[in-house]
């Protein structure tokens, strides 16, 4: 599978499987960095994705760029929280058919405030 094919499985999990990453080839030591949370293994990330995916109401990959084993996506998404629609950039690295690293970039100030108030 090409890096784009592997990344397509990842986004399909967000778009139509409510964050269920069960069929997504994440490396066991998958490392994720984002403005709200960081993860150092696939299972922790999968647990977060299931929880967050239940709150995602809209998720669209607007544009995607590939350079070698890195895929950068521009994403528009909304959540069932009192926050405005969000746009983010995400860089995913793929090695040997598995996603090994992810970095999500966006201004999360409004989301962090809503999560704090909710919980």
Secondary structure, DSSP 8 states (H G I E B T S, - for coil): --HHHHHHHHHHHHHHSTT--TTS-EEEEEEEE-SS-EESSHHHHHHHHHHHHTTEEEEEEEEEEEETTEEEEEEEEEESSSS--EEEEEEEEEETTEEEEEEEE---HHHHHHHHHH-
